[in-house]
Amino acid sequence: MYEALWRHLPGPWPVRVLSCLVLLVAVVAVLFLVVFPWAEPRLPFTDVTVTHSSPSPS
Amino acid sequence: MTDDVAVPQPAQESPDAAHAPEPTPPPVRRIDGWSVLHGAGEVLITLGCILLLFAVYELVWTNVTADRHESGVRHDLVQSFDDPSSAPSTNPGASPGTTSPPPRSTTPQPGDAFAVMYIPALGAHWAKAVVEGVDLSDLKGTIGHYPRTALPGQIGNFAVAGHRATNGQPLADVPDIVEGSLVYVRTGTAWYTYRVTRHQIVAPNAVEVLLPVPGKPGARPTQAVITITTCNPRWASFERWIVSGVLIDTRAETEGPPSGLDVRG
């Protein structure tokens, strides 16, 4: 997977390293700004309220 | 010795190779199996890294963003309390000639910050904005007010919730709130002081703690009480930690903060 990525990146190795870093930052940004905020309320770590076991209007 | 033993093996294979040109596929298949394993390993390591990143997100990132959000909300709110004429669009329909803001007796809109809570037991400068609603989006470092429960100072149960871990974790040290601890609530028209009477640990569906008279369905409330809910244990959240208190003092906004309360920061 990563080997194939490395092979398909253009340019000499310093350029490839730079491309890899840019890709890494982009992936982390998508995770932090989109994926994790979406997943957080679906996980049972942050429940602080008392509610009826079935989803209540409150 | 071992070299001698190893020699016959290629010798046995070579006759097979001489019979047909087939020996090439097996090595290719073996490389395929290896690359599948290799790829699976990479996927698992990647998933591990994503889980680690999620831990960083929960334990660091949500606290940083929630704290920034909360202090901004509280700053604006305190400013509107201190200088009511600068209140940012609390009543857009009001005529420009209106000098005094409308009394804060009406129910706040969902998501709106309407009070500031001070709990010295959690730190001399512990202050958090109180927002209407208890959805995750209402609890970004702030304290959320359960809709349809009493407002601060009202007869009935002023019920709120806050995070004990992640998202600003305002109630991280909730065990430090003990019997006799004071909880101050500033609404812009009054300062309310509640004294903590007890804490208890209940099931997540113990909604009776939110009743106007906690634990007594149908009972008619005669006093103003406060109920604070948060998760228990801190990092697992399969129970709820409940702090209960009663209103012991009310003073007008113009009288200034209650003595003994440090409202700086």
Contacts between the chains, C-beta under 8 A, distances in Angstrom:
chain1	res1	chain2	res2	distance
A	1	B	39	5.4
A	1	B	42	4.6
A	1	B	43	7.2
A	2	B	42	6.0
A	28	B	53	6.6
A	31	B	50	6.7
A	31	B	53	5.8
A	31	B	54	7.7
A	31	B	57	7.5
A	32	B	53	7.6
A	32	B	57	5.8
A	32	B	61	6.2
A	36	B	53	7.9
A	36	B	54	5.8
A	36	B	57	4.6
A	36	B	58	7.8
A	36	B	61	7.9
A	39	B	54	7.4
A	40	B	58	7.3
A	40	B	62	7.6
A	40	B	136	6.9
A	41	B	136	4.8
A	44	B	237	6.3
A	44	B	238	7.9
A	45	B	58	6.9
A	45	B	165	7.5
A	45	B	166	6.9
A	45	B	235	7.5
A	45	B	237	6.2
A	46	B	136	6.6
A	46	B	163	6.5
A	46	B	165	7.6
A	46	B	166	5.9
A	46	B	167	6.4
A	46	B	231	7.6
A	46	B	237	7.1
A	47	B	204	6.5
A	47	B	231	6.0
A	47	B	237	4.9
A	48	B	134	7.8
A	48	B	139	6.8
A	48	B	161	4.8
A	48	B	162	6.4
A	48	B	163	5.6
A	48	B	164	6.6
A	48	B	171	7.8
A	48	B	229	6.2
A	48	B	230	4.8
A	48	B	231	4.8
A	48	B	237	7.3
A	48	B	240	7.4
A	49	B	134	4.8
A	49	B	144	7.7
A	49	B	146	7.4
A	49	B	161	4.7
A	49	B	229	6.0
A	49	B	240	7.8
A	50	B	202	7.0
A	50	B	204	6.2
A	50	B	205	6.7
A	50	B	206	5.3
A	50	B	207	5.2
A	50	B	209	6.0
A	50	B	210	6.4
A	50	B	229	5.5
A	50	B	240	5.4
A	50	B	242	7.8
A	51	B	204	7.1
A	51	B	205	6.6
A	51	B	207	6.6
A	52	B	205	6.0
A	52	B	207	6.0
A	53	B	204	7.9
A	53	B	205	4.8
A	56	B	207	7.9
A	58	B	134	7.7
A	58	B	146	6.5
A	58	B	147	5.8
A	58	B	148	6.6
